Amino acid sequence: EPPTATSTKVERRAHTQLARYADRCGLTPRERDVLALMLEGKDNQNIASALMLSLGTVKAHVHNIYRKADVTSRQQLLQSFWKED
């Protein structure tokens, strides 16, 4: 489906927000990659496949993201991400 002005605007905001959030939390470049896929709703196995990583490595990155963002679940992470402006 072709992008609409609204979806492009949301994607731009998400990209800008990702950079700001990752900087604030001190995420590594790979953790940023993992976070971006988490924000797309991908599970750990799909993230591992997309980034050509082992499942254990993805789990370690997710754990580090949670720790750095001071959250304990994906739901909390998403809430923390989207409330930031």
C-alpha positions, 0 to 999 in steps of 0.5 A: 500500500502506498504511503500516505501523508499521515503514515509518512508523518508518523514514521518520521516522528517515530524515527526522530523519537527513536534517536532521541530516546536511544540517546537519552537511554544510552543505547548502543547502535545494535540496541537501537536496531533491536528497539526499532524492530520491537517498536514494529511489534516484532518478537525476539525470534523475528528480530533475531532473523531480521538482524541475523543474530542468535535468539540469546543475543537478542534476549541480551539486547532486550534485557539491556534496553529494559535496564537502560530504559528502567522498564520491565516489559515491552508494554512499559517500554512502548509507553515510555517511548511514546510518552516522551516528547 
